[in-house]
Amino acid sequence: MPSRPLAVIGNVNVDIIIGPAVPWPTPGTEILVDHGEIRVGGAAGNVALTWDALKIPYQIAANTGDDHFGHWLRETFKQHSHAWPVARTPTTFSVGVTHPDGERTFFTIPGHMPVLTLQQVQDNLDIASLQGGVVLLVGSYLTDMLTQDYDALFAWLRAHGVEVALDTGWPIGGWTAETMAMTRRWLQQCHHILLNEAEVTALTDTGSVPDAMSELAKIMPETCHLVVKCGPAGAAGLYRGKRIDVSAPTVTPVDTIGAGDVFDAAYLAEIAAGSSFAAAIEAGISTASHAIATLPREYRAAG
């Protein structure tokens, strides 16, 4: 059980998952797929579901739309959603089409996520009880109004003795010069950076994870933990100049959606429990590997 409090801030939405689709259908036609599911999604939603399954106490700051999907999301997180604002918009949903190789394609409507504000986040969280803990920020390029106030959010958390972990996700508009500069500014204020291989190499305009980690090491705080999630290859970590490489077990993926979010949740649970950096990375890999290989999804490997 973590001895330090945890919270997540960001996007909770609905995922409509179908597939696998092969080949990609021709416009104007229809195909049958083997699997379909409507479930809670979004990076913050996936993190919260993982903590729920692992019986980890947490807080979550999010919002929903004012339709039946929004009601369903608030009911799912009934113990946490009493202060969630309800935007006068449709609830954000994503249609995810899976492919035979385990990859997927998403179609997402903006919905409620862009209108979550800093004040709403502050109203959502019991900041006094989070002192000494870690807050994970996710969905950075989807929560437009909140993202505009990230510097103020960082300052507010820092003033209350809360560490910041950041998993930005992939920017909808691509890695423009403006997006890269903004993201680098955020990284300079973090205690934990949790990105995937594609994100770090694009952010640093490098061709490999080692090169990307070396570039980020030049700008991130000395006390920052950098983690790069590399899918089936495992993950790499960098802390105070020392690199750690942890391999992943060989599994047959059933559903990889949200794997990085599951990793984040398990990693931070171990950090909050006082485990070592290496042990936290191992826990993230182990939990995520088991999750993607089980249906219905399980979050803790047997034994």
Buried (B, 14 or more C-beta within 10 A) or exposed (E): EBEBBBBBBBBBBBBBBBBBBEEEEEEEEEEEBEEEBEBBBBBBBBBBBBBBBBEBEBBBBBBBBBBEBBBBBBEBBEEBBEBBBBBEBBBBBBBBBBBEEBEBEEEBBEBBBBBBBBEBBBEBBEBEEBEEBBBBBBBBBBBBBBBEBBEEBBEBBEEBEBBBBBBBBEBEEEBEEEBBEBBBEBBEBBBBBBBBBEBBBBBBEBEEBBBBBBBBBEEBEEEBBBBBBBBBBBBBBBBEEEBBBBEBEEBEBBBBBBBBBBBBBBBBBBBBBEBEBBBBBBBBBBBBBBBBBBEEBEBBBEE
